[in-house]
């Protein structure tokens, strides 16, 4: 689910089924540039790697690593922060089929509720990973909870808007700023 979600690769003659288990693990490194003037945005440069930890026998992942580069721009207006993310994903090549590299973007908003809670949401789009699949288009909502100085718990939910997206998804992420 979400920008780093699984790949939907077109029609299948197999009946619909449900699988559960650990998905692929995503690791990322981010470099942030603080605004250089009061009117300038915050800028984050991020490199991500999707590690093939999912059980590909259950079709929970492709069995190949993917890599992404992205830039995010955000501008705070008091407790409200709109943002935009632009990125490009270099797709790993599984044994069974070929995947295309793809561009993606997100538009969203974030609001500070209090010193420990932020709520937000947005729209995500990602190009299809193959000629037999559809572009991903989905809505996402989240809550970020401050656990300790520099440590956040992020809970999110996703609602797919296209056949290239999951019908729904949910997840959790722990992040630590140094």
C-alpha positions in Angstrom: 0.0 0.0 0.0 1.0 3.6 -0.4 3.9 4.9 -2.6 6.0 1.9 -1.8 3.2 -0.6 -2.1 3.2 -3.9 -4.1 3.0 -4.2 -7.8 -0.3 -5.1 -9.5 0.6 -6.8 -12.8 -2.6 -7.1 -14.7 -5.4 -9.6 -15.1 -5.2 -13.1 -13.8 -7.2 -16.3 -14.3 -6.7 -17.2 -10.6 -9.5 -16.7 -8.2 -9.3 -13.8 -5.8 -7.6 -14.7 -2.6 -6.3 -13.1 0.6 -2.8 -13.6 1.9 -1.1 -12.1 5.0 2.4 -11.9 6.3 5.4 -9.6 6.4 5.7 -7.4 3.4 8.9 -5.9 1.9 10.9 -3.7 4.2 11.7 -0.2 3.1 14.8 1.6 4.4 15.4 5.3 3.7 17.9 8.0 4.3 16.9 11.7 4.2 18.8 15.0 4.1 16.7 18.0 5.1 17.4 21.6 4.2 15.7 24.1 6.5 14.0 27.2 5.0 16.6 29.8 4.1 14.0 32.7 4.4 10.6 33.0 6.1 8.8 32.4 2.8 11.0 29.5 1.6 9.9 25.9 1.8 11.5 23.0 3.8 13.2 20.7 1.3 13.9 17.0 2.0 16.0 14.8 -0.3 15.3 11.0 0.2 16.9 7.8 -1.1 14.9 4.6 -0.4 15.5 0.9 -0.9 12.8 -1.7 -0.8 14.3 -4.9 0.4 12.8 -8.2 -0.8 11.7 -9.6 2.6 8.1 -10.5 1.6 7.2 -14.1 1.0 7.1 -14.3 -2.8 5.6 -17.8 -2.6 2.5 -16.0 -1.2 2.9 -13.3 -3.9 3.4 -10.7 -1.2 6.4 -9.2 -3.0 8.3 -9.4 -6.3 11.5 -11.0 -4.8 13.6 -8.1 -6.1 15.0 -4.9 -4.6 13.7 -1.5 -5.8 15.4 1.9 -5.3 13.8 5.4 -5.2 15.0 9.0 -5.2 12.6 11.8 -4.3 12.4 15.4 -3.2 9.7 16.8 -0.9 8.8 20.5 -0.5 6.7 21.7 2.4 5.8 25.1 3.7 4.4 25.7 7.2 1.6 28.2 7.8 1.3 28.1 11.6 0.2 24.6 12.6 -0.9 23.7 9.0 1.7 22.4 6.4 0.8 21.5 2.8 3.4 19.4 0.9 4.3 18.0 -2.5 6.6 15.0 -3.2 8.2 14.2 -6.6 10.1 10.9 -7.1 11.4 8.2 -9.4 11.6 4.5 -8.7 14.1 2.2 -10.3 12.4 -1.2 -10.3 14.2 -4.5 -9.5 13.7 -7.3 -12.0 12.1 -10.4 -10.7 12.7 -13.8 -12.3 9.1 -14.2 -13.7 8.4 -10.8 -15.4 9.9 -7.5 -16.4 9.0 -4.2 -14.6 9.3 -0.6 -15.8 10.9 2.2 -13.8 8.3 4.8 -12.9 7.7 8.4 -11.7 5.4 9.2 -8.8 4.0 12.2 -6.9 2.1 13.0 -3.8 0.1 16.1 -2.7 -1.0 16.5 0.9 -1.5 18.3 4.1 -0.4 18.0 7.7 -1.8 19.6 10.8 -0.4 19.8 14.3 -3.1 18.9 16.8 -0.9 19.2 19.9 2.8 18.6 20.9 2.5 14.8 20.5 0.0 14.4 17.6 -0.1 15.4 14.0 -2.8 14.3 11.5 -2.6 14.4 7.7 -3.7 13.1 4.4 -3.2 13.3 0.8 -3.3 11.9 -2.7 -0.6 9.6 -4.2 -0.1 8.7 -7.9 2.5 6.3 -9.3 2.9 5.2 -13.0 2.2 1.6 -13.8 5.2 -0.8 -13.4 4.2 -2.7 -16.6 2.2 -2.4 -19.8 -0.3 -4.9 -18.3 -1.0 -3.0 -15.1 -2.7 0.3 -14.3 -1.4 3.5 -12.7 -1.7 3.6 -8.9 -4.0 6.3 -7.6 -5.0 6.4 -3.9 -6.0 8.5 -0.9 -4.0 8.2 2.3 -4.6 9.4 5.9 -2.2 9.2 8.8 -1.5 10.0 12.4 2.0 10.7 13.7 2.5 10.2 17.4 5.6 11.6 19.1 7.0 8.8 21.3 10.2 10.6 22.5 12.5 13.3 21.3 13.2 12.5 17.6 11.1 9.3 17.6 7.8 9.1 15.9 5.1 6.3 15.4 3.2 6.8 12.1 0.0 4.9 11.5 -1.6 5.1 8.1 -4.5 3.9 6.0 -4.9 3.8 2.2 -8.0 3.7 0.0 -7.3 2.7 -3.6 -9.0 4.7 -6.5 -7.7 2.6 -9.4 -7.2 -1.0 -10.4 -3.4 -0.4 -10.0 -3.9 0.3 -6.3 -4.9 -2.0 -3.4 -8.6 -1.8 -2.4 -7.3 -0.7 1.0 -4.2 -0.9 3.1 -2.9 0.0 6.6 0.4 0.1 8.2 2.8 1.4 10.9 6.2 3.0 10.7 8.7 4.0 13.4 11.1 6.8 12.5 14.1 8.3 14.3 15.8 11.6 13.5 19.4 12.1 14.5 
